Amino acid sequence: MKKSYHHGELRQALIDAARALVREKGDDGFSLSDACRRAGVSTAAPYRHFADKHEILDEVLAQGFDDLTAGMAAAATAEPAGSPQRILALGHTYLKFAMAEPALFRMMFGQKADTAPDHIVVQRGKSCFGFVVEEVVTFCRLNRVQGDAMLIALQLWTLVHGATGLTIDGDYAKISDAIEVGQILALASDRLLFSLPRRMDAPGPIAGEDHVE
């Protein structure tokens, strides 16, 4: 049975169908007609909104970044501002998202090097990382941490992203099934951020102030 959608609903239904197929088969494991069948519409329906499969996948990736950002924001707000727990919540959410949708996660961070700077996926990715930076900046400001907040955020992201990739690719499991990724993140974050020197005196810029708009 073909489903009937309002104009905006059809577009999102096709994006949702493509995301479900990515989850099951990866980005190369399905066709545009597969997405149509999953959404219950004719094969002509997508062309009202998208030129081809790649445009639908772009929206899937963009919404993936939106969901990741929203998840981190929700986790962060559950912890006090400026607390180590708030920063760790971002990392745990990042890992949880990737474990729930590993194929989508790999696609989100596997864009071609020649992708235009104003591309929708690049924009959403920058916004997602920007949220992490703002949280690190806030931590540094409230705790008067010495150092460059952007550099600290990059180091934390490198740590979390690397640990996440090793987890979803099964590399940790090949070494030992007793590895606690959450513990790795907590211990490494302590060294990268929580144990940094504090500025307790002397007026002047606090780490991260140059990055706050």
C-alpha positions in Angstrom: 0.0 0.0 0.0 1.4 3.4 -1.0 1.2 6.0 1.8 0.0 9.5 1.5 2.1 12.3 3.0 1.8 16.0 3.2 4.5 17.9 1.4 6.9 18.3 4.3 6.1 14.9 5.8 7.1 13.1 2.6 10.6 14.7 2.7 11.2 13.6 6.2 9.7 10.2 5.6 12.3 9.6 2.9 15.1 10.8 5.1 14.0 8.5 7.9 13.7 5.6 5.5 17.2 6.3 4.2 18.6 6.5 7.8 17.0 3.2 8.7 18.6 1.6 5.6 22.0 3.1 6.5 21.7 1.6 9.9 21.0 -1.8 8.4 23.1 -1.8 5.2 25.5 1.1 5.2 25.5 3.9 2.7 26.3 1.7 -0.4 23.9 -1.1 0.6 20.7 0.4 -0.7 19.2 2.3 -3.6 16.8 5.2 -3.9 14.1 2.7 -4.8 14.8 0.9 -1.6 14.2 4.1 0.4 10.9 4.6 -1.5 9.8 1.1 -0.6 10.7 1.6 3.0 8.7 4.9 3.1 5.9 3.3 1.1 5.9 5.8 -1.7 6.3 5.6 -5.5 9.8 5.8 -7.0 8.9 9.2 -8.5 8.1 10.7 -5.1 11.7 11.6 -4.0 12.3 13.8 -7.0 9.9 16.4 -5.5 12.5 17.1 -2.9 15.9 15.5 -3.9 17.9 15.2 -7.1 19.3 11.8 -6.2 20.2 9.4 -3.4 23.2 11.5 -2.4 21.1 14.5 -1.5 19.0 12.3 0.8 22.1 11.0 2.4 23.4 14.5 2.9 20.2 15.2 4.9 20.6 12.0 6.9 24.2 13.0 7.9 23.1 16.6 8.7 20.3 15.3 11.0 22.8 12.9 12.5 24.9 15.8 13.6 21.8 17.6 14.9 20.8 14.6 16.9 24.4 14.2 18.3 24.5 17.8 19.3 21.0 17.6 20.9 22.0 14.5 22.8 25.2 16.1 24.2 23.3 19.2 25.1 20.7 17.2 27.1 23.4 15.2 28.8 25.3 18.4 29.7 22.4 20.3 31.2 21.9 17.4 33.6 25.2 18.3 35.2 26.4 21.5 36.9 28.1 24.1 34.7 31.9 23.9 35.1 31.9 20.4 36.5 34.1 17.5 35.3 30.9 15.4 35.1 29.4 17.8 32.5 32.4 17.4 30.2 32.5 13.6 30.7 28.8 13.5 29.8 29.6 14.9 26.4 32.1 12.1 25.7 29.8 9.4 27.0 27.0 10.7 24.8 29.3 10.8 21.8 30.3 7.1 22.4 26.7 6.0 22.9 25.5 7.7 19.7 28.2 5.9 17.7 27.5 2.5 19.2 23.8 2.9 18.5 24.4 3.9 14.8 27.9 2.9 13.8 27.3 3.1 10.1 25.9 6.6 10.3 28.7 7.7 12.6 31.3 6.6 10.2 29.6 8.4 7.3 29.3 11.6 9.3 33.1 11.8 9.8 34.0 10.3 6.4 33.2 13.2 4.1 35.4 13.8 1.0 38.2 16.3 1.5 36.9 18.5 -1.3 33.5 19.0 0.3 32.6 22.7 0.0 33.0 24.7 3.3 29.3 25.8 3.1 28.0 22.2 2.5 25.2 21.3 4.8 27.1 18.4 6.4 30.2 20.6 7.0 28.0 23.3 8.6 26.3 20.9 11.0 29.6 19.2 11.9 31.2 22.5 12.8 28.1 23.4 14.8 28.4 20.1 16.7 32.1 20.6 17.5 31.3 24.2 18.3 29.0 23.1 21.1 31.8 21.0 22.6 34.2 24.0 22.4 31.7 26.2 24.2 31.4 23.7 27.0 35.2 23.4 27.4 35.5 27.2 27.3 32.9 27.5 30.0 34.7 24.9 32.1 38.0 26.7 31.7 36.5 30.1 32.5 34.7 28.9 35.6 37.7 27.0 36.9 40.3 29.5 35.7 42.2 26.8 33.8 45.4 27.9 32.2 45.9 27.2 28.5 44.1 27.6 25.2 40.5 26.3 25.4 40.3 25.5 21.7 43.4 23.4 21.9 42.1 21.6 24.9 38.8 20.9 23.2 40.6 19.5 20.2 42.6 17.2 22.3 39.5 16.0 24.1 37.7 15.4 20.8 40.7 13.5 19.4 40.7 11.3 22.5 36.9 10.6 22.5 36.7 10.2 18.7 39.6 7.8 18.7 38.3 5.7 21.5 34.9 5.7 19.9 36.3 4.5 16.6 38.3 1.7 18.3 35.1 0.7 20.1 32.7 0.4 17.2 35.3 -1.2 15.0 35.8 -3.9 17.6 39.5 -3.2 18.1 39.3 -2.9 21.9 37.5 -6.3 22.0 40.3 -7.9 20.1 42.7 -7.0 22.9 40.5 -7.7 25.9 36.8 -8.0 26.7 37.5 -6.4 30.1 38.4 -2.9 28.7 36.1 -0.2 30.1 36.0 2.6 27.6 34.2 4.9 30.0 37.1 4.5 32.4 39.6 5.3 29.7 37.8 8.5 28.9 37.6 9.5 32.5 41.2 8.9 33.2 42.5 10.6 30.0 40.1 13.5 30.5 41.5 14.0 34.0 45.0 14.4 32.5 43.9 16.6 29.6 41.7 19.0 31.4 40.7 18.4 35.0 44.3 18.4 36.3 45.5 21.5 34.4 46.9 24.4 36.5 44.5 27.0 37.7 44.9 30.7 37.6 44.1 31.8 41.1 45.4 35.4 40.9 46.6 38.0 38.5 43.9 39.7 36.4 44.0 39.0 32.8 42.5 36.6 30.2 41.3 33.3 31.4 41.7 30.3 29.1 39.0 30.3 26.5 38.0 34.0 26.7 39.3 34.7 23.3 37.0 32.1 21.8 33.8 33.3 23.4 31.7 35.4 21.1 
